[in-house]
């Protein structure tokens, strides 16, 4: 397994920021002296000298231009020198392909079930969450990468970069246990943690780092309905979330009407480094993902669409896990009748805009037999893998896959 990344070193101290200096203001000691007649004369003398020098430069430039113009008709035009190449953006480094990953062992792709899990039985909702490291592809044409994932109540998605959703009802008590690699087969060699955006607890006590093999346990009450993010909060958070340590926590509101089908889709970014190695921190900092996918694997629901029925009412729970790119969630061929997000409730919505860590639910029906793509409508991101398809049972032949 790769060694601990150098950015995992704890910070030694915090420097105090001089805001005046940061904004470009001169220190108090360098403030201009009180104006005097002598100062004024000296300033005007300097201005005069400066104007004289500027006039001389202009005369020289005009003379040179005239000379070049007069010789230009007889001479062969010189080749214009190319500007010096800028330093390459580390985020622009292309992802290694599968062909470049020879000799790297990795998990075989396994399609992630998009059906939303049921709320656990019992008065108290119990979740036992484990951490595991694994090497998997997140796009069929690209090299495998190391992904850090969560397993929930024994469910883990090997062969993808997804972590399972957790689902409760508003007002439920959640009994939570986190183990940072319960066995050696989990291959955990780094500290990890878990931050619930849905919980109201002391983060210093409950979101602290756990050494490999260690665990913590606590309870909280899910008082706020919505689609929340859970994620690793260990430093550097950018690397841990960009390496896969994110997931969806759904708190269903009281009185939520039943629908025919509930699905989930977590939009997630991946930044591939060396084949089989850790995520590329340079790409992460540059916000240059190689893959943007729903549920941990690019285009998996395009290649094998989600089967639905014409006319049924569908509720999709959507989370933008980021870590850095916005989502513009849209289903082609329908309009969302109802939308519930962090920003409130709306009707007749075409696209749901979600910042990193935001989530919500959308409700709609598909009125015709056919195939209905769902995407992020930021198409430059969609082509990196954020594309799926809902296909009705009797879609016309040749539609979809």
SEMAR-600335 format. One record per residue (C-alpha): residue in one letter; x, y, z. Coordinates in steps of 0.25 Angstrom, whole numbers, padded with zeros to 4 digits, always signed. Layout:
residues N
aXYZ ...
This chain:
residues 401
x+0000+0000+0000 x+0005+0014-0002 x+0012+0022+0009 x+0005+0033+0017 x+0004+0045+0008 x+0013+0056+0012 x+0001+0066+0013 x-0004+0057+0025 x+0007+0063+0034 x+0000+0071+0045 x+0002+0086+0044 x+0012+0092+0054 x+0006+0105+0057 x-0003+0116+0051 x+0003+0129+0047 x-0004+0142+0050 x-0008+0149+0037 x-0005+0164+0036 x-0017+0169+0028 x-0011+0183+0025 x+0001+0176+0019 x-0008+0166+0011 x-0017+0177+0005 x-0004+0185+0001 x-0005+0196+0011 x+0008+0203+0015 x+0012+0201+0030 x+0009+0212+0039 x+0024+0215+0040 x+0024+0217+0025 x+0013+0227+0024 x+0016+0239+0016 x+0023+0251+0023 x+0015+0264+0025 x+0015+0272+0013 x+0025+0284+0013 x+0029+0295+0002 x+0043+0287+0001 x+0036+0274-0002 x+0027+0280-0012 x+0038+0286-0020 x+0046+0273-0019 x+0033+0265-0024 x+0031+0275-0036 x+0046+0274-0040 x+0045+0259-0041 x+0032+0260-0049 x+0039+0269-0059 x+0051+0260-0060 x+0042+0248-0062 x+0034+0255-0073 x+0047+0259-0080 x+0052+0244-0080 x+0038+0239-0085 x+0039+0249-0097 x+0053+0244-0101 x+0048+0230-0101 x+0036+0233-0110 x+0045+0240-0120 x+0054+0228-0120 x+0043+0218-0122 x+0037+0226-0134 x+0050+0226-0140 x+0052+0211-0139 x+0038+0209-0144 x+0041+0218-0157 x+0054+0210-0159 x+0047+0197-0158 x+0036+0201-0167 x+0045+0206-0178 x+0053+0193-0179 x+0040+0184-0177 x+0037+0185-0192 x+0050+0179-0197 x+0053+0169-0186 x+0046+0155-0184 x+0037+0155-0172 x+0044+0149-0160 x+0037+0138-0152 x+0030+0142-0140 x+0037+0136-0128 x+0027+0127-0120 x+0025+0132-0106 x+0032+0124-0095 x+0023+0112-0091 x+0016+0113-0077 x+0019+0103-0066 x+0009+0092-0068 x-0003+0092-0059 x-0002+0079-0051 x-0017+0078-0052 x-0016+0077-0067 x-0008+0064-0066 x-0017+0053-0074 x-0021+0041-0066 x-0014+0028-0069 x-0021+0019-0077 x-0024+0004-0074 x-0014+0000-0084 x-0003+0007-0075 x-0008-0001-0063 x-0001-0014-0067 x+0002-0022-0055 x-0007-0014-0046 x-0017-0023-0038 x-0031-0017-0037 x-0045-0021-0034 x-0055-0025-0045 x-0066-0014-0047 x-0079-0017-0040 x-0091-0009-0044 x-0096-0001-0031 x-0111-0003-0028 x-0118+0010-0030 x-0130+0006-0021 x-0130+0014-0009 x-0128+0005+0004 x-0140+0004+0014 x-0140+0010+0027 x-0134+0000+0037 x-0145-0006+0047 x-0146-0003+0061 x-0148+0009+0070 x-0133+0013+0069 x-0126+0012+0055 x-0113+0005+0057 x-0102+0007+0047 x-0088+0000+0048 x-0079+0007+0038 x-0065+0001+0034 x-0054+0007+0026 x-0047+0000+0015 x-0036+0003+0005 x-0037-0004-0009 x-0032-0002-0023 x-0043-0001-0034 x-0046+0006-0047 x-0056+0017-0047 x-0056+0018-0062 x-0055+0006-0071 x-0045+0012-0080 x-0036+0018-0069 x-0025+0012-0060 x-0030+0007-0046 x-0028+0016-0034 x-0027+0014-0019 x-0041+0018-0013 x-0044+0019+0002 x-0058+0015+0004 x-0068+0013+0015 x-0076+0000+0017 x-0090+0001+0024 x-0096-0010+0032 x-0088-0020+0024 x-0091-0014+0010 x-0079-0009+0002 x-0077-0006-0012 x-0065-0013-0017 x-0062-0010-0032 x-0066+0004-0031 x-0063+0017-0023 x-0077+0018-0016 x-0081+0017-0001 x-0095+0013+0002 x-0106+0022+0007 x-0111+0022+0021 x-0126+0025+0022 x-0135+0029+0034 x-0148+0036+0038 x-0148+0050+0043 x-0148+0050+0059 x-0141+0036+0059 x-0129+0033+0069 x-0117+0028+0061 x-0108+0019+0068 x-0094+0020+0061 x-0081+0012+0062 x-0069+0015+0053 x-0058+0005+0052 x-0045+0010+0044 x-0043-0004+0037 x-0048-0015+0046 x-0039-0026+0040 x-0026-0026+0032 x-0034-0030+0020 x-0039-0015+0020 x-0024-0011+0017 x-0025+0002+0025 x-0012+0009+0028 x-0016+0023+0030 x-0025+0031+0041 x-0039+0033+0037 x-0052+0039+0043 x-0066+0042+0039 x-0074+0056+0039 x-0089+0055+0039 x-0095+0068+0032 x-0108+0063+0038 x-0104+0062+0053 x-0103+0073+0063 x-0092+0069+0072 x-0078+0074+0076 x-0069+0072+0064 x-0056+0072+0073 x-0061+0060+0081 x-0069+0052+0070 x-0061+0055+0057 x-0047+0053+0062 x-0037+0044+0055 x-0037+0029+0058 x-0024+0021+0056 x-0025+0008+0048 x-0033-0002+0055 x-0039+0008+0066 x-0053+0011+0067 x-0063+0021+0073 x-0078+0020+0077 x-0089+0031+0080 x-0103+0034+0077 x-0110+0046+0071 x-0124+0050+0068 x-0128+0053+0053 x-0137+0065+0055 x-0135+0071+0041 x-0140+0065+0029 x-0132+0066+0016 x-0121+0059+0008 x-0108+0061+0015 x-0094+0058+0013 x-0085+0049+0021 x-0070+0049+0019 x-0056+0047+0025 x-0051+0060+0032 x-0037+0056+0034 x-0026+0065+0028 x-0024+0068+0017 x-0039+0067+0015 x-0038+0070+0000 x-0030+0057-0002 x-0039+0048+0007 x-0052+0053+0000 x-0045+0053-0013 x-0041+0038-0011 x-0055+0034-0009 x-0058+0036+0006 x-0072+0042+0004 x-0087+0037+0005 x-0101+0041+0006 x-0110+0041+0018 x-0125+0043+0016 x-0134+0048+0027 x-0148+0046+0021 x-0158+0057+0026 x-0170+0053+0034 x-0182+0051+0026 x-0175+0048+0013 x-0184+0043+0003 x-0181+0029-0003 x-0177+0028-0018 x-0175+0016-0027 x-0160+0016-0028 x-0148+0023-0019 x-0134+0024-0025 x-0121+0030-0021 x-0110+0037-0029 x-0098+0043-0022 x-0089+0051-0032 x-0075+0049-0028 x-0061+0053-0034 x-0048+0045-0036 x-0034+0050-0038 x-0026+0038-0043 x-0011+0038-0040 x-0001+0027-0043 x-0008+0014-0047 x-0013+0007-0034 x-0008+0018-0026 x-0014+0029-0017 x-0022+0041-0023 x-0014+0052-0030 x-0013+0063-0020 x-0008+0073-0030 x-0021+0071-0039 x-0030+0072-0026 x-0024+0085-0023 x-0025+0090-0038 x-0040+0085-0038 x-0037+0076-0050 x-0044+0063-0048 x-0042+0052-0058 x-0056+0046-0055 x-0069+0051-0050 x-0078+0040-0048 x-0092+0036-0041 x-0090+0025-0030 x-0075+0023-0032 x-0073+0019-0047 x-0074+0027-0059 x-0086+0024-0069 x-0090+0011-0062 x-0105+0015-0063 x-0103+0019-0078 x-0097+0005-0081 x-0107-0002-0073 x-0120+0007-0071 x-0128+0007-0059 x-0141+0000-0062 x-0154+0008-0058 x-0169+0008-0063 x-0176+0018-0071 x-0185+0027-0063 x-0180+0023-0049 x-0176+0034-0039 x-0161+0034-0036 x-0154+0041-0025 x-0139+0042-0027 x-0130+0046-0016 x-0118+0054-0021 x-0105+0058-0014 x-0093+0066-0019 x-0082+0060-0011 x-0071+0068-0019 x-0061+0071-0014 x-0060+0083-0022 x-0069+0083-0035 x-0084+0088-0035 x-0095+0080-0040 x-0107+0084-0049 x-0116+0071-0048 x-0126+0069-0059 x-0134+0058-0065 x-0136+0060-0080 x-0150+0058-0085 x-0158+0062-0072 x-0160+0074-0062 x-0158+0072-0047 x-0172+0073-0041 x-0166+0075-0027 x-0152+0078-0022 x-0147+0079-0008 x-0133+0084-0005 x-0125+0092+0005 x-0130+0104-0002 x-0145+0101+0000 x-0157+0094-0007 x-0160+0097-0022 x-0169+0092-0033 x-0168+0092-0048 x-0153+0091-0048 x-0144+0087-0060 x-0130+0087-0053 x-0126+0086-0038 x-0113+0093-0035 x-0105+0087-0024 x-0092+0092-0018 x-0082+0082-0013 x-0088+0076+0000 x-0102+0080-0004 x-0113+0070-0007 x-0128+0069-0009 x-0140+0060-0015 x-0147+0062-0028 x-0160+0056-0032 x-0165+0053-0046 x-0173+0044-0055 x-0169+0039-0069 x-0181+0040-0078 x-0176+0033-0090 x-0169+0019-0093 x-0155+0023-0095 x-0141+0025-0090 x-0138+0037-0081 x-0124+0042-0079 x-0120+0048-0065 x-0108+0057-0065 x-0101+0069-0059 x-0105+0080-0069 x-0091+0085-0068 x-0087+0077-0080 x-0072+0079-0079 x-0074+0071-0066 x-0084+0061-0072 x-0075+0056-0082 x-0066+0051-0071 x-0076+0041-0067 x-0088+0048-0060 x-0098+0042-0069 x-0109+0031-0067 x-0121+0026-0073 x-0135+0023-0068 x-0142+0013-0078 x-0156+0009-0077 x-0160-0005-0079 x-0166-0004-0093 x-0156+0007-0099 x-0156+0006-0114 x-0146-0003-0120 x-0132+0003-0122 x-0134+0013-0110 x-0123+0013-0100 x-0115+0000-0098 
